[in-house]
Amino acid sequence: MADIVNEQGKEPEVSKEDMEKLESVKKADAAVKSMHDFTSPEVLYNELIASIKKYHPSTDITMIQKAYETAREAHKDQKRKSGEPYIIHPLCVAIILADLELDRAAMIRDVKMLQ
């Protein structure tokens, strides 16, 4: 705050409440991660496909690929509060469901919500 001065050339008085708010904002800013802190959507998509291929090696993944591309495009500018791209969430859900052999539900659900 030293670089802020009032008309008399003195630092303005800052209330304890304002200082606590400022500290809270600084902590929240520090918690926001950069893109480098997240697994990329492409890596997650490949993990999803690999998971599906484990139990259905001959599965046609065109529907899943189309759902992913549609969701990726629809969410391309969206970020979660953490700073991660939104598309990471549906991908992670799809990976969990693929591990349970319920894979198509997650990506299709996201696409249907966009319609």
C-alpha positions in Angstrom: 0.0 0.0 0.0 3.1 2.3 0.3 2.8 3.4 -3.4 -0.7 5.0 -2.7 -0.6 8.5 -1.2 -3.3 11.0 -0.4 -3.2 14.7 -1.3 -1.0 15.5 1.7 1.6 13.0 0.5 0.8 10.5 3.2 -0.4 6.9 3.0 -4.1 6.7 3.5 -5.4 5.1 6.6 -6.7 1.6 5.9 -9.1 -0.1 8.3 -8.4 -3.5 9.7 -11.5 -4.7 7.8 -10.1 -3.5 4.5 -6.8 -5.1 5.2 -8.5 -8.4 6.0 -10.4 -8.2 2.7 -7.2 -7.4 0.8 -5.5 -10.4 2.4 -8.4 -12.6 1.5 -8.2 -11.5 -2.1 -4.5 -12.1 -2.2 -5.0 -15.6 -0.8 -7.8 -16.3 -3.4 -5.5 -15.0 -6.2 -2.7 -17.3 -5.0 -5.0 -20.3 -5.1 -5.9 -19.8 -8.7 -3.7 -22.0 -10.8 -2.2 -21.5 -14.2 -2.9 -23.7 -17.2 0.4 -25.4 -16.6 -0.9 -26.7 -13.3 -3.6 -28.8 -15.0 -3.6 -31.9 -17.1 -4.5 -30.8 -20.6 -7.9 -31.7 -22.1 -6.1 -33.6 -24.9 -4.3 -35.8 -22.4 -7.5 -36.4 -20.6 -9.4 -37.2 -23.8 -6.7 -39.8 -24.7 -6.9 -41.3 -21.2 -10.7 -41.6 -21.7 -10.3 -43.3 -25.1 -7.6 -45.7 -23.6 -9.9 -46.5 -20.7 -12.8 -47.3 -23.1 -10.6 -49.4 -25.3 -9.5 -51.6 -22.3 -12.9 -53.2 -22.1 -14.3 -52.5 -25.6 -11.3 -52.8 -28.0 -13.4 -52.7 -31.1 -15.8 -49.9 -30.0 -16.5 -47.2 -32.5 -15.6 -44.0 -30.7 -17.0 -41.6 -33.2 -19.9 -40.6 -31.0 -17.7 -40.0 -28.1 -15.2 -38.0 -30.3 -18.1 -35.9 -31.6 -19.4 -35.3 -28.1 -15.9 -34.3 -27.0 -15.4 -31.9 -29.9 -18.8 -30.3 -29.4 -18.3 -29.9 -25.7 -14.7 -28.6 -26.2 -16.0 -26.0 -28.7 -19.0 -25.0 -26.5 -16.8 -24.5 -23.4 -13.6 -23.2 -25.1 -13.7 -19.8 -23.3 -15.1 -21.1 -19.9 -12.9 -21.4 -16.9 -13.7 -22.9 -13.5 -13.1 -20.8 -10.3 -9.8 -22.6 -9.9 -8.7 -21.3 -13.3 -8.8 -24.7 -15.1 -10.6 -24.9 -18.4 -14.2 -26.1 -17.9 -13.9 -29.0 -20.3 -11.6 -30.8 -17.8 -14.6 -31.5 -15.5 -16.8 -33.4 -18.0 -13.6 -35.3 -19.2 -12.8 -36.3 -15.7 -16.4 -37.5 -15.1 -16.3 -39.4 -18.4 -13.0 -41.1 -17.3 -14.6 -42.2 -14.0 -17.7 -43.5 -15.8 -15.5 -45.3 -18.4 -13.7 -47.0 -15.6 -17.1 -48.1 -14.4 -18.0 -49.0 -18.0 -20.6 -46.3 -18.2 -18.5 -44.0 -20.4 -20.9 -42.5 -23.0 -23.2 -41.0 -20.4 -20.9 -38.2 -19.2 -20.0 -36.6 -22.5 -23.4 -37.1 -24.0 -25.0 -35.5 -20.9 -22.8 -32.4 -21.3 -23.7 -32.1 -25.0 -27.4 -32.6 -24.3 -27.3 -29.8 -21.7 -26.0 -27.5 -24.4 -29.0 -28.1 -26.7 
